[in-house]
Amino acid sequence: MKFLIDAHLPPSLRRVFQAAGHDAIHTVDLPDQNSSRDGILNEVSISESRVVVTKDTDFYYSHLLHGRPWKLVLVRTGNLGLHATREMFEVQLPAIEAALDTCTLVTLEQNQVSVVA
């Protein structure tokens, strides 16, 4: 799978996805870096079939109403430290992968992955 990690999450999170064999980029890898607008992230998601990983609920509503981004992981944990965030993704990544095989929108809480759509 291909992932696009939004600015609200640490760039080092790419390594968690890459270690699991995924293609992962962060907004810092885009031309406008962390200043990239949501529309640009949606375009990259659609054109490259990338799952957007974000804390931004604007993507949630955009996905439900317009099918953009292509697929979405909405992180609903509040603020966690860097180590705790990476650890959460390492533990939950198999469940995220399984959910995204059949669904387009999942939420991630600290101890749970839920399918929304």
Summary of the structure (lengths in Angstrom):
residues: 117
radius of gyration: 12.7
end to end distance: 18.0
largest distance: 34.1
contacts: 352
relative contact order: 0.17
helix: 49%
strand: 23%
